[in-house]
Amino acid sequence: MVTRQSFRDAMARFGAAVSVVTTDGPAGRRGFTASAVCSVTDNPPTLLVCVNRRNESHPSLLANGVLCVNTLAAGQEEISALFGGGEPDTEARFAAGTWDTLATGAPALQGAVVSFDCRIAQVTEIGTHSVIFGHVLAIRHGSGHDGLIYFGRGYHPVRRPLPA
């Protein structure tokens, strides 16, 4: 039998990019750290984000109908920690970075490796989480930063190979 803890321990061996998912609109500006983000299809460009329904950002995210997935660069661990629950005050979280917007009005982090600005297309619930599918309306590429992954319950930089 697979227990909750054995599953969590196994998933700690599954490296993933670290992203801060943000939203803004009538239901307020919110954000959270996520590693459960992946592409779905390129036609139409769609990605998915998994979020615990108890996450304080969950109601605003669904009500606003928009999100921006900001994939963090090496050296942005502090931003991840703040949005991961280390700082309960929303304004203090957003004060840690420089933010602007792309197409939807959701906050896009300047200095992120890449930002995917999305309109929510569909939400599916399973267990404790919502799986949110977002149609990508705009993309901003960072200026060649090294990436950041979460593996083994810790942060690790991913270095871009030097050009040959």
N, C-alpha and C positions, 0 to 999 in steps of 0.2 A: 504494500500500500504506500502511496506517495503522500506524505504528510505535508502540511503547509510549510513547516520549517525545512524539510528536505528539498521542497521545490524552490524555496527562497535561496537556500544554499547553492543549489545547482544553477539558478539564474545569476548568482553572483559571479559565476564563471563565464557568463555571456556578456562580452564587452559591447557597449553601445555608446553612440554619440550622446553628448549631454546638450539638451536644449532647454531654453526658457520659452514657454508658451504663454502668450499674452492675449488679452482681449480688451476692448474698450467700446463704450456705447452707452445707451440709456441705463443699463444695469450696472455701470461702473467699470473702472479700470482695475484689472486683476492680472495675476500671472503666477505660474508655478513651474518648477523644474520637472522635466520629463526625460526619461531615456527610452520610453516605449513610443517611438515615432518611426514610421517607415513609409516608403512609397507604396502606392497601390497600382496606379496605371499612369501612362503618359498621355492617354487620350480618353477623356480630358485629364489634364494634369491633376492628380489627386494623391493626397497622403492621408495617413491616419495617425491619430494621437489617442492613447489610452489614458484616462484620468479616473481616479477614485471618486466616486460620487460624494464622499464625505469631504473632499477637498473644498476649501473655502471659495475657490475660483469657479467651481463647477456651475453653480446657478447663474452667475454672470456670463460665463462662457456660452451657455445654451441660450440665455435670453438675448445676448448681443448678436449671436449668430455669426460672429467673425472671430478669427484667431490668427496669430502670427507665430510661426515656429522659428525661433532664433537659435541657430546651432552655434554653441559657444566655441571660442578659440582657447587654445592653451593660454593659461594665465588668467582666465575669467572664472576660476573656481569660487571666488568670493561671491560673485553674482549668483552662481548656482546655489550656493549655501543659503543665501538670503531668500531666494525664491523657493528653496526647498523646505522652508519652515523655520529657518534660523532667525528670521525677522518677521514678527507678526504684523507690523505696520506697513500697509501697502505703499504709502508715499516714501517711506525709508527704503523699501525695496527698489523702487524706480529711481531714487536718488543715486543709486550705486552705478548707474550707467547713463549714457547719452542716448535718448530715444527720439525717434521721429515716426512718421507713418509712410506707408506706401499707398495701396489702393483702398483698403477697407477701413482705415482709421485705427486698426489694432497697432499697439506700439511695436516698432521695429528697432532692434538694438544696433546702434552704430558700433562697428568693430566686431560684429559676429562674423563667423566664417561664411554663413549664408542665412538669409531670412526668407521664409516662404509665407506670403500673405494670403490668407484663405477665407472663403465664405463656407460656412458649414453646410454640407449637402445632406448628411444623414447621420443619425446617432443610433447605435445599437447598444443595448445593455447586456452585460454578462457578468455574473458573480457580483463583485463589489464595484465594478468599473463600468464606465461608458466608453465605447469605442467611437470616436468622432472622426468622420470622414470629411475632409475639407478639399474643395476645389481651389486650386492654386490660381490666384488672379495676378500676382506679381511676385517676382523674385529679385532679391538684391544679393549679389556676390560680394563677399569681403575682398580685401586687397591681399589675398594670398597668405592668410594666417595658417599656422599649424592648428590642428584640431584638438579636441579634448574628448576623451572617452572615460566612462566609468566602468571599472573592471575590478573584481576582487574586493568590492566595497571601498574603492578608492579612486581618485582621479589620476589619469595618466595622459601626458601629451602625445599626440600623434604627429610626428614630423613629416613634412612634405619632402619627398626626395629632391635633391638638387638636380637641376637640368644637366643632362649629359653633355 
